[in-house]
Amino acid sequence: MPIRLKKLIGTVLLILLVIVYALVATTVAVARLGESGPVVHLLFFLLTGILWILPAMAIIKWLIIERKPKNG
């Protein structure tokens, strides 16, 4: 796969990840945390603010790793 195409796909995936993750986290917060106190809100948003990094790291790792051509 050409590197430019790979970077384009990775960039689009990262943008989609951030948008979808933010919408899901906010929807869960609104639906489940309405009656909770500020400490629960802080912990929820702290946790969800850190968790999106894991799939983003996987995408970035995929972008960096280059496959070696097979000798044939």
Buried (B, 14 or more C-beta within 10 A) or exposed (E): EEEEEBEEBBEEBBEEBEEEBEEEBEEEBEEEBEEEEEEEEEEBBEEBEEEBEEBBEEBBEEBEEEEEEEEE
